[in-house]
């Protein structure tokens, strides 16, 4: 009899005991449910944005495809090869839309208040979102650093060759800083990127020019790292007196410039993987060519942009964790507003880094830093 009473007491205590949430290290059924919903909506949004981008681009360029008689299979390859870059740009928008929709749905159906009453904190709620976005960030990092650059020639390279009017950079004189006191000016670079026409090499002492070498043409010998000037004329300036020396034939010099300097002029950093990009920055820093700031911004953007999906979810979940009566249209509007604000900041602040008005590294990472601050503010207000 006493055993039955003890068993009944134990049963009653188990029934009356308040439910306990699992520890933060466990991935529960609720976590799997939220993660599955989040990933499904994210993939659907990603596919929708990609389809929208393709349709808009196709409508814009359909006449060009027809005028140039580009084969259908080549057009299909062009759009398929552009998907990695499209996924990279639209992942923050898709992640934000998915987080707002899932959290808002939990809140409107009173599931989120029930979880909070059971002791689930906002940081615990964010766990399944962050686990999924961590996987998205890892994929986008590989995509940004290796996959998208590998697709460059079939996507952006194709677009440059067939769909856009290209500027003739060779028609404008190119000024290259060969060393601290010497500047090379090239009027026209040869198609092989190893020769040039109408070349001058000026040597300065402070702000005063002390020597100028003019040549009809130039050729680079890559193996020996020699620069050969043809039909050169050397002018020397000393105490207001100019001395002219004519050097017919070939005049060989060994300059501090890299032998692939001319090749780097037309090189787009977007076509390089992360290892090649680091090497390109080192070579460009030693080549005397302008545009190092833009190359540096693009390098760090390859690393900063993949993190945007995780950072922007830290805004979406706290923003939508409070119960409200807004529908899907409002969630989509908020997602587009915040996501396009991020992409707009990325482009605007990046252009400041291109022009040297802002530190290139800071220009690439500043949008992420600003959104981290905004996410921390929203998290703190929502948690309280």
Buried (B, 14 or more C-beta within 10 A) or exposed (E): EEEEEEEEEEEEEEEEEEEEBEEEEEEEEBBEBBBEBBBEBBEBBBBEBBEEBBEEBEEEBEEEBEEEEBEEEEBEBBBEBBBBBBBBBBBBBBBBBBBBBBBBBBBBEEBBEEBBEEEBEBEBBBBBBBBBBEBBBEBBBBBBBBBBBBBBEBBBBBBBEBBEEEEEEBEEEBBBBBEEBBBBBBBBBBEEBBBBBBBBBBBBEEEEBBBBBBBEBBBBEEEEEBBBBBBBBBBBBEEEEEEEEEBEEEBEBEBEBBBBBBBBBEBEBBBBBBEEBEEBBEBBEEBBBBEBBBBBBBBBBBBBBBBBBBBBBBBBBBBBBEEEEBEEEBBBEBBEEBBEBBBEBBEEBBBBBBEEEBBBBBBBBBBBEBBBEBBEEBBEEBEE
